[in-house]
Amino acid sequence: MGGESKYEIAQNAYIKLVLHALKHKSSAVNAVLLGRVSPQNDVVEITDSVPLFHTHLGLLPQLEISLILIEEHYAAKGVNIVGYFHANERFDDHELSGVAKNVGDHIYRYFPQAAILLLDNKKLDALPKGKDRSPAVQLYTRDSSKNWKLSGGDGSSQLNIKEPSANVVLLDYISTEKWKDVVDFDDHLDDISKDWLNPELFK
């Protein structure tokens, strides 16, 4: 089960999540995590992320459409939805919302090692002041009683970023206001010429 699984997130997947949250600082935002389980060591490798919404996060029709489109696109690459990302509206809110748990539960039905990542604003705020290499997110997994629990006390031991310098790269992107370029499903539904795959983001 997900309780003791280890997770590794790729730099670009991680940075895209944070930039999406920074673009919509006064809103809650969400995204899905894509990846696979490594056949070598059972680590859940989060290889990509897709920003979903910054308005009406709990609206099911839009959510279901987006998940179907994402699953169809990535299934051809042998990659599945392995988790969910959420950033709360309020800076000091560290609680996992009902929306986050519901989407997490939905993903868990198909992928029992599903993870929820919650943006840790305090940690994100402290990045420029320190040399912290761990991700600015909290990891939640489902325990045996089917509740979402913060992993390993602070969650850091079970979740690593694949590239150790990811936070340095992230800070560089923040300083150049790269977050302005992130496209999510809300943007795509408003203007279908905007690509939710963000192919140009890291070019």
C-alpha positions in Angstrom: 0.0 0.0 0.0 1.0 3.6 -0.3 1.8 4.0 3.4 5.5 3.0 3.2 6.2 3.7 -0.5 9.0 6.0 -1.5 8.5 8.7 -4.1 10.9 10.5 -6.4 9.7 13.5 -8.4 11.5 14.8 -11.5 12.7 18.4 -11.4 10.5 19.7 -14.2 7.4 18.0 -12.7 8.1 19.6 -9.3 8.9 23.1 -10.7 5.7 23.1 -12.9 3.6 22.5 -9.7 5.2 25.3 -7.8 5.1 27.8 -10.7 1.4 27.1 -11.2 0.7 27.8 -7.6 2.7 31.1 -7.8 0.9 32.2 -10.9 -2.4 32.1 -8.9 -1.2 33.1 -5.5 -4.7 34.2 -4.2 -6.4 31.0 -5.4 -6.3 27.4 -4.5 -4.8 25.4 -7.4 -4.5 21.7 -8.2 -2.6 19.4 -10.6 -2.2 15.7 -11.3 1.1 13.8 -10.9 2.1 11.3 -13.6 4.6 8.5 -13.5 5.2 4.8 -12.9 6.5 2.4 -10.3 10.1 1.5 -10.9 10.5 -2.2 -11.5 13.9 -2.2 -9.8 13.0 -0.8 -6.4 9.2 -0.1 -6.2 9.9 3.6 -5.9 7.0 5.7 -7.4 8.7 7.8 -10.0 6.8 11.1 -10.7 8.0 12.0 -14.1 5.6 14.8 -15.1 2.7 16.9 -13.8 -0.3 18.6 -15.4 -1.7 21.8 -13.9 -5.5 21.5 -13.7 -7.5 24.4 -12.2 -7.3 27.7 -10.4 -11.1 28.3 -10.2 -13.9 26.0 -9.0 -11.5 23.2 -8.1 -14.3 20.9 -7.0 -16.4 20.9 -10.2 -16.7 17.3 -11.3 -17.5 17.6 -15.0 -14.3 19.6 -15.8 -12.2 17.4 -13.5 -13.5 14.2 -15.2 -12.9 15.6 -18.7 -9.4 16.7 -17.8 -8.5 13.3 -16.2 -9.8 11.4 -19.2 -7.7 13.6 -21.6 -4.6 13.3 -19.5 -4.9 9.5 -19.1 -5.4 9.0 -22.8 -2.4 11.2 -23.7 0.0 9.6 -21.2 -1.2 6.0 -21.5 0.5 5.7 -24.9 3.8 6.6 -23.1 3.3 3.9 -20.5 2.8 6.6 -17.8 -0.2 6.8 -15.5 -1.8 9.2 -13.0 0.0 8.4 -9.7 -1.1 11.3 -7.5 -2.5 14.7 -6.9 -1.1 18.1 -6.0 -3.0 20.8 -4.1 -2.1 24.4 -3.0 -4.5 26.0 -0.5 -5.9 29.5 -1.0 -4.6 30.8 2.3 -0.8 31.0 2.9 -1.1 29.7 6.4 -3.5 26.8 5.6 -1.7 23.5 6.0 -4.8 21.3 6.1 -5.7 18.8 3.4 -9.0 20.0 1.9 -12.1 17.8 1.1 -11.5 18.4 -2.6 -7.9 17.1 -2.3 -9.0 14.0 -0.4 -11.8 13.3 -2.8 -9.5 13.5 -5.9 -6.9 11.5 -4.0 -9.5 8.8 -3.2 -10.4 8.7 -6.9 -6.8 8.2 -8.0 -6.2 5.6 -5.2 -8.9 3.4 -6.6 -6.8 2.9 -9.7 -3.4 3.3 -8.2 -3.1 2.1 -4.5 0.3 3.9 -4.0 -1.3 7.2 -4.9 0.2 10.3 -3.2 -1.1 13.8 -2.5 1.4 16.6 -2.4 0.4 19.8 -0.5 2.4 23.0 -1.2 4.3 24.0 1.9 4.2 27.8 1.7 6.5 28.4 4.7 9.1 26.1 3.2 8.8 27.8 -0.2 9.2 31.2 1.4 12.3 30.1 3.1 14.0 28.7 0.0 15.9 31.9 -1.0 17.3 32.1 2.5 18.8 28.6 2.8 20.3 25.7 1.0 17.3 23.3 1.5 17.3 20.6 -1.2 14.1 18.9 -0.2 10.8 19.7 -2.0 8.6 22.5 -0.7 5.7 20.2 -0.5 4.2 17.8 2.1 3.6 14.2 1.2 0.3 12.5 2.2 -0.4 8.8 1.6 -3.4 6.7 2.6 -3.0 4.5 5.7 -4.5 1.1 6.5 -7.7 2.8 7.8 -8.0 4.7 4.5 -7.2 8.1 5.9 -4.8 10.5 4.3 -1.8 10.9 6.6 1.2 13.2 6.5 4.1 10.8 5.8 7.1 10.3 8.0 6.4 13.1 10.4 7.4 15.9 8.0 7.1 13.7 4.9 10.6 14.5 3.7 12.2 11.0 4.0 9.7 9.4 1.7 9.8 12.0 -1.0 12.9 13.1 -2.9 13.5 15.3 -6.0 15.5 13.4 -8.6 17.8 16.3 -9.4 19.4 17.7 -6.2 19.7 21.3 -7.5 15.9 21.6 -8.4 15.3 24.3 -5.8 18.1 26.4 -7.2 16.6 26.1 -10.7 13.2 26.8 -9.3 14.4 30.1 -7.6 16.0 31.1 -10.9 12.7 30.6 -12.7 10.8 32.5 -10.0 13.2 35.4 -10.4 12.5 35.6 -14.1 8.8 35.3 -13.5 8.6 32.0 -15.5 5.3 31.3 -13.7 3.6 33.6 -16.1 4.0 31.0 -18.9 2.3 28.1 -17.1 -0.9 26.9 -18.8 -3.5 24.9 -16.9 -6.8 23.3 -17.9 -8.8 26.4 -16.9 -6.7 28.4 -19.4 -7.2 25.6 -22.1 -11.0 25.5 -21.6 -11.1 29.3 -22.0 -8.8 29.2 -25.1 -8.1 25.9 -26.7 -5.0 27.2 -28.5 -3.3 27.2 -25.0 -1.7 23.8 -24.6 -2.1 22.2 -21.1 1.0 20.0 -21.8 3.2 23.2 -21.5 5.6 21.9 -24.2 7.5 25.3 -24.3 7.8 25.8 -20.6 11.3 24.5 -20.1 12.6 25.1 -23.6 
